[in-house]
């Protein structure tokens, strides 16, 4: 494929934007080559600046569960844009979307809209700290909760070691209040709680991790976290910014039948527009201003365009059989991929929950950050470019998910698997 216009645009972007991109993974650093600049999207397809067409499995990193440009979503945005693009004041749309979300997620009594997933998660931990009067949080290696300072922490030499900053600009004081545990390892969490019994305000976790690649929590592990929080007065936060409405109608918490104290949401609830939200138990959420002393605000929170797009999206998701059809499509892709891998005797692991999945080039199960990072990233980079050359757009990183949408028909999946078969053949020694 010719990518000369994308190359020229990247050179131009690099003179005006740090690294030529506005989010690091777009830079193609982990797979090599030049980022592809997109100009148009429809259904499950993307078109780049050079006119190349791709079957899209990124879906703007998850929100386009209906596919790009779904008529109901586009009509809702156009209708609202004619009325107003922003108010900075309340609108009925905010109430409608809040009520819709509550109808999907019984764990939420009250919900606050924000403009991004990062805003949702950083607000959730502030709320948990204000509610409990405690300072520390426990997070997990490999889980990504946005780029707020408290989350940019990595573990030290062991599970009980206090975190150290993982990014310049994060202070040591912030790092000391963030404790790191091992994903799917309940004992590591129990040890941290035992050593900091009176100090832990919250445990925040992606019940289905998506940013070390897709790694689902086990039932025993997540149930154990719920019990541990109940026994120690700790707020359990499920970060479902990525998994919310993506892995199931009731999100990951419905799959595991676990009720978190706070849930953070994003992606799908804005129908592809910038949005986030956090909600949970009434006794906790009433601590947020203006009802309570924990301050949180946002000029564009509840933006009417995002609310309208979200209402249109969730209304379609409520249709009978929607998730059953999506599961069939995602399973076909998973099973076809398994057969292709077996044909070429390529060692790889597939993790899938609903319509989000990752193909790891790893020769053992991927259950946590350590096993995820054992993947052959060089092989993934070759696979990525082989698929790109055949018109399949995947995440430019081994440690991300791919997403199946309602627009990925049987014909599209068959084309994908045919391209994959050719691509895997190129990986043979």
C-alpha positions in Angstrom: 0.0 0.0 0.0 1.1 3.6 -0.7 1.3 5.7 2.5 3.1 8.7 1.1 0.4 11.2 2.2 0.4 9.8 5.7 4.2 10.1 5.8 4.0 13.7 4.7 1.3 14.5 7.3 3.4 12.9 10.0 6.4 15.0 9.1 4.2 18.1 9.2 2.6 17.0 12.5 6.0 16.4 14.1 6.7 20.2 13.6 3.6 21.2 15.5 2.7 18.3 17.9 5.0 16.5 20.3 6.0 13.2 18.5 3.6 14.1 15.8 0.6 12.6 17.7 -1.8 13.5 20.5 -1.7 10.2 22.2 1.5 8.1 22.4 0.3 4.7 21.1 -0.6 6.3 17.8 3.1 7.0 17.1 3.7 3.3 16.0 6.8 3.2 18.2 6.2 -0.4 19.4 5.6 -1.7 15.8 7.7 0.6 13.8 6.9 2.6 10.7 4.8 5.8 10.2 1.4 6.4 11.7 -1.5 6.1 9.3 -3.6 9.3 9.1 -7.3 8.6 8.7 -9.8 10.7 6.8 -13.1 8.8 6.9 -14.9 5.9 8.6 -18.1 4.0 7.9 -19.4 0.7 9.4 -16.3 -1.4 10.0 -14.1 0.4 7.5 -11.5 3.2 7.7 -10.0 5.2 4.8 -6.6 6.8 5.1 -5.2 10.0 3.5 -3.9 7.9 0.6 -7.3 6.4 -0.1 -6.5 3.0 1.3 -9.4 1.1 2.9 -9.0 -1.0 6.0 -11.3 -3.3 8.0 -11.1 -1.6 11.4 -10.6 -3.6 14.6 -9.6 -0.6 16.8 -12.9 1.2 16.7 -11.4 4.3 18.2 -10.2 2.1 21.0 -13.6 0.6 21.8 -16.6 3.0 21.6 -17.8 2.0 18.2 -19.7 -1.1 19.2 -22.3 -0.3 16.6 -19.7 0.5 13.9 -18.7 3.9 12.6 -21.4 6.3 11.6 -24.4 4.3 12.8 -27.4 6.2 11.4 -29.2 6.6 14.8 -26.0 8.0 16.4 -25.3 10.4 13.5 -28.9 11.6 13.4 -28.8 12.3 17.1 -25.6 14.3 16.9 -26.8 16.3 13.9 -30.1 17.0 15.6 -28.4 18.2 18.8 -25.8 20.2 16.9 -28.6 22.3 15.4 -29.9 23.1 18.8 -26.6 23.6 20.7 -23.2 22.1 21.0 -22.7 23.1 24.6 -24.7 24.8 27.4 -22.5 24.9 30.5 -25.9 24.4 32.1 -28.1 21.4 32.9 -30.0 19.7 30.1 -32.6 16.9 30.0 -30.2 14.8 27.9 -28.0 14.3 31.0 -30.9 12.9 32.9 -31.9 10.5 30.1 -28.4 9.1 29.7 -28.0 8.7 33.5 -31.3 6.8 33.7 -30.3 4.6 30.8 -27.0 3.7 32.4 -28.7 3.0 35.7 -31.1 0.6 33.9 -28.1 -1.4 32.7 -26.1 -1.3 35.9 -28.0 -1.8 39.2 -24.9 -1.1 41.2 -25.2 2.6 40.3 -27.6 4.7 42.5 -26.2 8.1 41.4 -23.9 9.0 38.5 -21.8 12.0 37.6 -20.9 12.7 34.0 -17.4 13.9 33.1 -15.5 14.3 29.8 -12.9 11.5 29.8 -12.1 8.2 31.4 -9.1 9.8 33.2 -11.4 12.3 34.8 -13.7 9.5 35.9 -11.0 7.4 37.6 -9.2 10.3 39.2 -12.5 11.6 40.6 -13.5 8.2 41.8 -10.3 7.8 43.9 -10.7 11.3 45.3 -14.2 10.5 46.3 -13.1 7.2 47.9 -10.4 9.0 49.9 -12.9 11.7 51.0 -15.5 9.1 51.9 -13.1 6.9 54.0 -10.7 9.6 55.3 -7.8 7.4 54.1 -5.0 8.2 51.7 -3.7 5.1 50.0 -5.1 3.2 47.0 -4.2 -0.2 45.7 -3.9 -0.7 41.9 -2.6 -3.5 39.8 0.4 -3.9 37.6 -0.7 -3.7 34.0 -4.0 -2.0 34.6 -4.4 1.4 33.1 -6.7 4.0 34.6 -5.7 7.0 32.6 -2.8 9.4 33.1 -3.6 11.0 36.5 -0.5 11.1 38.7 -1.8 8.5 41.1 -2.0 5.9 38.4 1.4 6.4 36.8 3.2 4.3 39.3 5.0 1.0 38.9 5.9 -1.6 41.5 9.3 -1.6 43.2 11.4 -4.7 43.9 8.5 -6.7 45.4 4.7 -6.7 46.0 5.0 -4.9 49.4 7.4 -2.2 48.2 6.0 1.2 48.0 5.6 2.5 44.4 8.1 4.8 42.6 7.1 7.2 39.9 6.8 5.7 36.5 6.8 9.1 34.8 8.8 12.3 35.4 6.5 14.8 37.0 4.9 12.4 39.4 6.0 13.2 42.9 7.4 10.7 45.4 4.6 11.8 47.8 2.0 10.7 45.3 3.9 7.5 44.7 3.9 6.6 48.4 0.1 6.7 48.4 -0.2 4.2 45.5 0.4 0.5 46.3 0.8 -2.0 43.5 -0.4 -5.6 43.6 -0.2 -8.4 41.1 -3.3 -9.0 38.9 -5.1 -12.2 39.6 -3.0 -12.7 42.8 -5.3 -12.2 45.8 -2.5 -13.0 48.2 -0.5 -10.0 47.0 -3.5 -7.7 47.8 -4.1 -9.3 51.2 -0.5 -8.6 52.1 -0.8 -5.0 51.2 -4.0 -4.5 53.1 -2.5 -6.3 56.2 0.5 -3.9 56.1 -1.7 -0.8 55.6 -4.9 -1.7 57.4 -6.0 1.7 58.5 -4.7 3.6 55.4 -6.3 2.0 52.3 -9.2 4.0 50.9 -9.8 2.1 47.7 -8.9 -0.8 45.5 -9.2 0.1 41.8 -9.1 -2.6 39.1 -10.1 -3.3 35.6 -12.2 -6.5 36.1 -11.3 -7.2 32.5 -8.0 -5.6 31.8 -7.5 -4.1 28.4 -4.2 -2.2 28.4 -1.8 -5.0 28.9 -3.8 -6.7 26.2 -7.1 -8.3 27.3 -6.6 -10.2 30.6 -9.7 -11.2 32.4 -9.8 -11.4 36.2 -10.7 -14.8 37.6 -13.9 -15.2 39.5 -12.1 -16.3 42.6 -9.8 -13.2 42.5 -12.5 -10.6 41.9 -14.8 -12.2 44.5 -11.9 -12.2 46.9 -11.4 -8.5 46.4 -15.0 -7.8 47.2 -14.8 -9.8 50.4 -11.5 -8.1 51.4 -13.0 -4.6 50.8 -16.1 -5.5 52.9 -14.0 -6.8 55.8 -11.7 -3.7 55.9 -14.0 -0.8 55.0 -12.3 -0.3 51.6 -14.1 1.1 48.6 -14.0 -1.3 45.6 -13.8 0.6 42.3 -14.4 -1.3 39.0 -12.8 0.6 36.2 -15.1 -0.3 33.3 -14.1 2.6 31.0 -13.1 -0.1 28.4 -15.2 -3.1 29.5 -18.4 -1.2 30.3 -21.2 -2.2 27.8 -18.5 -3.8 25.7 -18.1 -7.3 27.3 -21.8 -7.7 28.1 -25.0 -5.8 28.5 -24.4 -5.4 32.2 -20.7 -4.9 31.7 -18.0 -7.1 33.5 -19.7 -6.8 36.9 -22.7 -8.7 35.5 -20.5 -11.5 34.1 -18.9 -12.0 37.5 -22.0 -11.1 39.6 -20.0 -8.7 41.7 -21.3 -5.3 42.9 -18.6 -2.7 43.1 -19.0 0.4 45.3 -18.0 2.7 42.4 -18.0 2.1 38.7 -16.1 4.3 36.2 -17.3 4.4 32.6 -16.4 5.9 29.2 -16.0 4.9 25.6 -19.4 3.5 24.6 -21.5 5.8 26.7 -20.6 8.7 24.5 -21.2 6.9 21.2 -17.6 7.8 20.1 -17.5 11.4 21.5 -15.3 12.4 24.5 -17.1 11.3 27.7 -16.6 9.6 31.0 -18.7 9.0 34.1 -18.4 7.6 37.6 -21.3 6.3 39.8 -22.1 4.0 42.6 -23.7 3.7 46.0 -25.8 6.7 47.1 -24.0 7.0 50.5 -20.7 7.4 48.7 -21.9 9.5 45.7 -23.7 12.1 48.0 -20.2 13.0 49.3 -19.6 14.7 45.9 -20.2 18.5 45.6 -22.6 20.1 45.7 -24.2 17.6 48.1 -21.0 16.8 49.9 -17.5 18.2 50.6 -15.5 16.3 47.9 -15.0 18.7 45.1 -15.4 17.8 41.4 -16.3 19.9 38.5 -16.1 20.2 34.7 -17.2 22.9 32.3 -18.1 20.4 29.5 -19.4 17.6 31.7 -22.7 16.3 30.3 -21.9 17.8 26.9 -25.1 17.6 24.9 -23.5 16.2 21.8 -21.9 13.3 23.8 -25.1 12.8 25.8 -27.2 12.5 22.6 -24.8 10.1 21.0 -24.7 8.0 24.1 -28.5 7.8 24.4 -28.7 6.7 20.8 -26.0 4.1 21.3 -27.4 2.6 24.5 -30.9 2.5 23.1 -29.6 0.2 20.3 -27.8 -1.9 22.9 -31.0 -2.6 24.7 -32.5 -4.3 21.7 -33.2 -8.0 22.2 -30.4 -10.3 21.0 -27.8 -7.6 20.3 -25.1 -9.1 22.5 -25.9 -12.6 21.3 -25.3 -11.6 17.7 -22.1 -9.8 18.7 -20.8 -12.9 20.6 -21.4 -15.1 17.6 -19.3 -12.8 15.4 -16.5 -12.4 18.0 -16.4 -16.2 18.5 -16.1 -16.8 14.7 -13.1 -14.6 14.6 -11.5 -16.3 17.6 -12.1 -19.8 16.3 -10.9 -18.9 12.8 -7.8 -17.4 14.3 -7.1 -20.5 16.3 -7.3 -22.7 13.2 -5.0 -20.4 11.3 -2.4 -20.5 14.1 -2.6 -24.3 14.3 -2.1 -24.6 10.5 1.2 -22.7 10.7 2.2 -24.1 14.2 2.6 -20.6 15.6 2.6 -20.4 19.4 0.1 -17.8 20.5 -2.5 -17.2 23.2 -5.9 -15.7 22.6 -7.8 -13.9 25.4 -11.3 -12.8 24.7 -14.2 -11.6 26.7 -17.3 -10.7 24.7 -16.3 -8.5 21.8 -12.9 -7.4 23.1 -9.8 -9.7 22.7 -6.1 -9.9 22.2 -3.9 -12.2 20.3 -0.6 -12.6 22.3 2.4 -14.1 20.6 3.2 -15.9 23.8 3.7 -19.7 24.4 1.9 -19.7 27.8 -1.4 -18.4 29.2 -1.5 -14.7 29.8 -3.0 -14.0 33.2 -1.1 -11.0 34.5 1.4 -8.2 33.6 4.4 -10.5 33.8 3.0 -13.1 31.5 1.7 -10.4 29.1 5.2 -8.9 28.8 6.7 -12.3 28.0 5.0 -11.9 24.6 7.1 -11.7 21.4 6.6 -8.1 20.5 8.9 -8.2 17.5 6.7 -11.0 16.0 3.6 -8.9 16.8 5.1 -6.0 14.9 5.7 -8.1 11.8 2.1 -9.5 12.1 0.7 -6.0 12.5 2.4 -4.7 9.3 1.5 -7.9 7.4 -2.2 -7.4 8.3 -2.0 -3.6 7.6 -0.6 -4.4 4.1 -3.7 -6.6 3.5 -6.1 -4.0 4.6 -6.7 -5.0 8.3 -6.2 -2.2 10.9 -5.2 -3.6 14.3 -3.9 -1.8 17.4 -0.3 -0.7 16.9 0.8 -2.5 20.1 0.8 -6.0 21.4 -0.6 -4.7 24.7 -3.9 -3.5 23.4 -7.3 -5.0 22.5 -9.0 -5.5 19.2 -12.8 -4.9 19.1 -15.5 -6.5 17.1 -18.6 -4.4 16.3 -22.1 -5.1 15.0 -20.8 -3.9 11.6 -18.4 -6.8 11.3 -20.5 -9.2 9.2 -19.7 -12.8 8.4 -18.3 -11.7 5.1 -16.0 -9.2 6.8 -14.8 -11.8 9.3 -14.1 -14.2 6.5 -12.1 -11.6 4.6 -10.2 -10.9 7.9 -9.3 -14.5 8.4 -8.2 -14.9 4.8 -5.9 -11.9 5.2 -4.7 -13.3 8.5 -3.8 -16.7 7.0 -1.7 -14.9 4.4 -0.1 -12.7 7.1 0.8 -15.7 9.4 2.4 -17.4 6.4 4.8 -14.5 6.2 5.9 -15.0 9.8 7.2 -18.5 9.1 11.0 -18.9 9.3 
